[in-house]
Amino acid sequence: MSRRFLILCLMLLLVSSIALAADGPEYGGRFVDTEIGDWGEMFNPILYEAASDGDIIGLVFNGLVQYNSNLEIIPELAEKFEISEDGLTYTFYLHKGVKFHDGHELTAEDVAYTYTTLVHPDYTGVRGGDFLSIKGARDFRDGKADSVEGIKVIDDYTIQIITEETDSAFLAALTIGILPAHLLKNVPVAELENNEFNRQPIGTGPFTFHEYVSGQYWIGKAFDDYFLGRPYLDEYMYRIVAQSSLPMLFEKREIDVASLLPDHFKKVKELPTVKPFTSPRFQMLYMGVNQKSPKFVNKRVKQALLYGFNREVMVNAIFKGFGEVAHSVIPTVSWAYNGNMTKYNFNQITARKLLEEAGYNKLDKDGIRMNAEGQRLEIDFLCYQENTAITKVVELYQQMMKLIGVEVNITMMEFNALLDRVYNPDGWDFYIMYWGLTPDPDWSFALKSDAAWNDVFFVNEESDLLLDAGRKELDQEKRTEIYYEWQELVMQELPYYPLMFPTAATCLDVRVHGYNENQGPLGLLVGPEGTLYNKLWIPKAEQFRITQ
């Protein structure tokens, strides 16, 4: 046998052994995910508001139920659940042996504690409204009862929730993470938001909260006793990164996954070390319209300022076609989307006409419209600075408003500062942000008159009645009719300007396995069986290629 032939055989053997080693899941390695902008640093599932906090919470906590990639609600902490024929009683049978990260077993008491806290009189978060349909919840919140009648612990592994009336969106609310009662039940609810738990949380999820440096990174460690099986990964990391640095980071293989701007995506997807993916998401880019602004007393002004913005140009010029113009607050991927409602297609003639009808029919020396009292039509627009695409959208809007005689004054600020600012109606007219939405079309969480997230101060009795009717109706065809009518109303009143439903442009390092290649609107890390965090894996030979 020649030496050359022997070497060739050995090389083939080595290559085949590496291939065989990568055929099945292997333990170890760190997966590096990315965030644009800082966290809100409230890592508590019932208190957080920033979506970036929610990303970490999803790794550290579990809910009773979860969504899968088919947009179905399936069990998670619950092994199974039953709903009574009248739609009022939900019975959940918990997995036995589920452990919190401190080794304490989860029981029905933890579930009862979590839901009771959400409707407690001293609860300070924004999610309580989703649980007020539980029987006795309003009396408890209002101090008329000492407990919530509809939350019944049957035994350690069985809990029953009874609602006052049918609530088609209630099951979706139960995706919220379950808190450890043994650690928090003695903390006064009014003081919960200031508790150290929120910065070092303990849940039942696949990763423990291991290391966190504000503004830089978060590292989760694999939870050995995870009830659905120890994650294959040793660590899951989130890095705060600048959007402009993503192509370089992919090139150097310092990150595993990120959603990219279209120009970056076109460049990065050509790298041999990444796989590119595109898909619609339950997400909306929107402008919040301050309903208490005196400039919008006349509805024609709101309508004109949407007609005057060419959103097709925005989608094509800024997002390179990775999205579609939004004509509703309910995404087109939803079964409840109404494609026949009023559409504010770009029309400067209509915009100018509406402004004149609203009394802004004079121009000053700079070409800015004035009313009969000589007040210029100036719009104060709040924008967060971390996202360069968002900045470009606001600047484009400013330019287009100038063409119809409207001055737009832009205030740039950090994302968390913007979140705080919008709950005070003084001194602003518009803000811009993304909503991350769920597959259920109910908007009670933000557009009900008394909603905790109603930061545009939208108060409309007809809208409230339709939202209530939509939640009470269990038949999807009838719900669809209700949401069709509600969408038309909302697009007449315009608490929001829906701008775009984005198409996510995502790149993933080729070393990563275990994700959903046939992803739906919920992304690569959700499959038919639910979230895939504990299923991700990296071959041994690839586990140290990313900078530590």
Number of C-alpha atoms within 10 A of each C-alpha: 5 7 8 9 10 11 11 12 12 12 12 12 12 12 12 12 12 14 12 10 14 18 10 12 17 18 15 19 21 25 25 23 20 20 20 17 21 20 24 19 17 23 27 26 27 22 18 20 21 17 15 20 18 18 14 23 24 21 21 27 25 23 21 25 24 25 22 20 21 15 19 14 17 21 22 21 28 21 15 15 17 12 15 10 7 8 16 18 20 18 19 24 21 23 19 15 14 19 18 23 23 12 11 14 16 25 23 21 20 21 25 20 18 21 23 22 22 24 26 22 17 15 21 19 20 18 22 23 21 20 19 20 20 25 20 21 29 19 18 19 22 12 12 11 13 11 15 22 16 20 22 16 19 14 12 15 18 19 22 20 20 22 21 14 16 19 21 19 19 19 17 19 19 19 21 20 25 26 29 24 18 13 13 16 15 9 11 13 18 13 11 21 18 11 13 10 15 17 14 17 20 23 26 29 29 30 30 27 24 15 12 16 10 11 15 14 19 20 21 23 19 26 24 15 18 20 18 14 12 17 25 22 26 19 19 26 20 21 20 18 20 14 20 14 10 23 22 13 15 22 15 13 18 19 26 22 24 23 22 18 22 19 12 17 20 14 10 24 19 11 15 10 17 21 17 18 19 17 18 21 22 22 21 23 21 20 24 24 23 27 23 16 17 9 15 16 12 14 16 19 22 24 21 25 22 25 22 24 25 19 23 18 15 23 20 14 13 19 20 13 16 19 23 20 21 22 24 26 26 27 26 18 14 15 16 22 19 22 12 10 16 15 15 22 16 17 14 20 12 16 24 23 15 22 26 18 13 17 16 24 17 16 16 12 6 9 15 21 25 21 16 10 8 12 13 19 18 17 20 15 22 24 24 21 16 17 18 14 16 18 17 15 20 21 16 18 20 19 15 19 24 16 15 21 23 25 21 21 16 18 14 15 15 14 20 15 12 19 17 10 17 21 15 12 15 11 14 20 25 23 24 22 18 18 14 11 17 20 20 19 21 21 21 23 17 18 24 24 18 15 20 18 19 20 21 25 24 23 17 14 11 11 21 18 12 21 21 17 18 26 22 18 18 15 10 13 11 13 22 18 13 19 23 20 14 21 24 17 17 19 20 17 17 22 21 24 24 23 27 25 28 23 21 21 21 22 23 23 22 15 20 18 18 18 19 17 13 13 19 22 21 22 22 21 20 24 22 17 15 20 22 18 21 23 18 20 26 24 21 16 12 14 18 13 13 17 10 7
